[in-house]
């Protein structure tokens, strides 16, 4: 379990670091530079389906949650609905686009039928399994919603942050890391967190062992992987962390012997802000303030 003093120092540096990281960023032209009011626009959604958005949406309906969409649009323009709710529970007035994951669309196709009946185009998003997936989702959703400029800013911010971190930690030894959920699931190959770790001089030992995406592992497997650092998803409680730390099967792990267990402040599956997540990972793993 993290000691109170270490937690205080970490959060203090975090506040300072995020403030310094918010300096101005150079903006490159978007890949499809265009006036945000020039519509209709035709593009492929996250599943590869071709859709046409006839006009710049005045409001966007979001079924479930889409951090990529939230990063692009002002909250006042979003109409959020629960995936299993009935479409008539949504205020459809001025909705010019429906954004829904391909999973929710398959589970509750009533949303697709309701959008079709109202001539509202549907953008289906797929799982984000890499930084490239996130980049593509931001670019496509920015184009579909007429937020080209905002999409360019987000992409530029990510690239500048990754370039900075790569240069800063180029000569640091790589850390051997595993990411765990309270249920014992780890994140392997084809996950966004694996890309973020690689960006800050860290190796995901689960991915290195050949584990694909999300896999539940037992104590013996964790001991065999022998990570230097254990990163815990936000759902871990203090009691669960204590049990992990005191597990006799894991007593020899370098991460536990050296007290290198940290609970993340963001979702390892899909952080709201990958650029900020990379910064936090670098701070945790290399224990150094990052001055921009």
N, C-alpha and C positions, 0 to 999 in steps of 0.2 A: 504494500500500500504506500502511496506517495506520502512523504512526510510533509507536514503543514508548511514548514519553512521553505522547502523546495517548491511546493506549489505556489507559495506567495511570490518567490523570486521569479518563477516561470511566468506567472500572470503579469508581473510588473514589466518584465522584458517584452512580453507579448504586446502589451499596450503601447510601449515605446516603439517597438519594431513596426507595428501596424501603422502607427502615425507617421513614422519616417518613410514607410513604403508607399504612402499615399501621395508622393510627389508627382509632378507632371510627367506625362508619358508622350513621346512622339507618336503621331498617328499616321499610319500608312493608309493609302486609299483602299477601300474594300475591294474584294475580288470582282464584284459586280457593281462598281460605283454607279449610282443612279439616283435621281431625285426620289425622295421617299414617297412622293405623291404620284409617281408614274406607275399606273396599273392599267389593265390586268397584268398579272405575273404568273407564269407557269414554271413549276419546279417539281423536283422529286422530294417526297417526304422521307421520313426515316426508314420506311420499308421499301423504298424505291418506286412507290406509286406516283404517277404524274397527277398533280392537282393544279387547278387554276384559281387564283384568288382575284376576284373581279375588281375589288377596290380596297384601298388601305383600311384595315379593320378599325372601326371606332371602339370596339370591345372584342375581347377574345375569351372564349369559354375554355376553361382548363379542367379536364376531368381527372381527378386525382391530383398528383403533384408533378410539376416539371421544373426543376431548378433552372434549367436552361432558359425556359420561357420567363420565369420570374426575374432572371438576371437582365432580360431585355426590356420588359414592359413595366410601366408605372403601375403600382398596385391598383389604382382607381380604374384601370382599363381591363382588369382581370375579373372574370366571373368564375368562381371555383365551384365544382360539384363533386360529390362523392361517386366513385366508380359504379357502385351497385344501386345508386338512387335512380328514380324515374326521371327521364329527361324533362317532363313537364314541371319538375321542381325548380328548373333553372329559368332565370329571367333572360329570355332570348332577344330582348329588344336591343337593336344595334350590334348584335354579335355578327362579326364578319368572318370569323374563323373559329373552328373547334379543334383543340389540341388534345389528343388522347393517346395513351400508350397502345401499342399493338396488342398487348396482353389484355388490357381492359376492354378494348374493342371486341376481342374474341369472346370475353366472358359476358359482356353486356352489349350485344349488337344493337340494342334499342337506341343507343346514342347515335350510331351511324344512320339508322333509319330516320331519327328525328332531325338530324342535320340535313339529310337529303330532302326531306319534306319541306324544309325551310330554305333550300338552296344555299345552305352554308357549307363552304368547303371544309374538308376534314384533313388535318395534318396528323398522321400517326407517327409517334416517336417510338424508337426502338431502344433497347438497353444500351447504355453507355459503357463500353468495355475497354476504352482506351482514351488517351488524350486526343487522338485523331478523331474518334467518335464525337467527343465533346466539341472539338473545333467545327466539325461538319454540322452538328446540330445547331450550334450558335449561328453559323453562317446561313443555314437554310431557314431557320426560324426568323432571323433578322430580315432576310429577304422577303419571306412570306408576310411579315407584319409591317414592312416598311420601316423597320428600325435598322437600316443598313449602317448608319453612323455608329449607333450604340454597339452593334455586333463588331464592327471594326475596332472600336475602343477596347472591348473585352478581349478580342484575339491579340491585339497589340500588347495589352497589359500582360497577358499570359506569356507571350514570347519574350518580352523584356525580362520578366521575372525569372523564367527558366534560363535565359542566357546569363543573367547575373549570378544565379546560384551555381550554374555549371562552372563559371569562371572562378567563383569564390572558393569552391570546394574541389577544384580540379586535382589538387595535390593531397587531399585528405584520404586516409585509408577508407575503403568501403566498409559500411556497417552491414552486418548480416541480420536481417529483420524478419519477424513474422507478425502478422496481424490476426487477432483472434476476436471472435464474438463470445458472449457468455455461454453459448451452447456448444462451443468447441469447434465452430466453423472457422476456416481460414480462407484467405483470398490468394488464389494462385495465378496462373497465366491468364491472359485476356481479361484483366481487371484494371480499372483506372488507377487504383492505388499502387499497383505494380509499376505502372509508368511513372507515377509521381515519385515513388521511391528511387527509381533509376535516375530521375532528374536531380536528386540530391545526394548522389554517391552512396546509394544503399542497394543491397541485393535482397529481394524477396526470396527467402529460402524455400518457401512452399512452391513458388513458381520454378525455382531452380531445380527442385526435386521432381518436377514434371506434373504437379497437381494442376488440374484445370479449374478455372473460375472458383466456385465455392465448394469446399469439401470439408466434411467433419473429420477431425483427427482425434486419436486417443493420446493419452499421456505418453505412452511408449514412443509413438511417432514424433511427438513434440520433443521428447528427450533426444531422439536420434537426430533431429534437425539441428539441435543445439544453437539457437539464435543468440546473437549478442544483445539484441533488443527485442522486447515484446511490446507491441502496440495493441491497445485494447480499444474496442469500439465504445462509443459513448454509453451504451446500455449497461456496462459493467457496474455493479454496486461495490461499495467498500468491502462488504462481507465476501463477495465473490473474489475480489482481488486478493484478500487475505488468504482465502482457501487455496488459490493458485500459488501464491507465494510460499505457503507452508506445506504444499504437496510434497511428500517425501520422494516420490518418483522423479520430481523435477528439481530436486535440491542441487544437482550438479550443473544445471543449466547456467551458462555464462551470464545470461540476462538476469537471472534470479540471484546468483551469487553477488553480482555487482550492483544490484538494485536498479536495473535498467528496464523497468516496466512503466509504461506511461499510458494513461487513458486519453484518447483523442477527444478533441472538442468538435470534430466534424465527422460526418458519415463517411466511412471508408468506401462504401459502395458508390456513392455519388455526392461529393462535396458540393455545397452551394456555390463555392468559389474555388476552383482548382488552383488559381494563382495564389490565393491566401493559404490554401492547404499545403502547397509546396513550401511556402515560407515557414509555416509552423513545423512541418516535418524536418526541415533543415535545422531549425532551432533545437528541436527535441534531440535529433540524432547527433548533432555536432556541438551542441552546448555553447553556441557563440552568438552574440548579438549581431544582427545583420544590418549594417548601416548602408543606406542607398544614397 
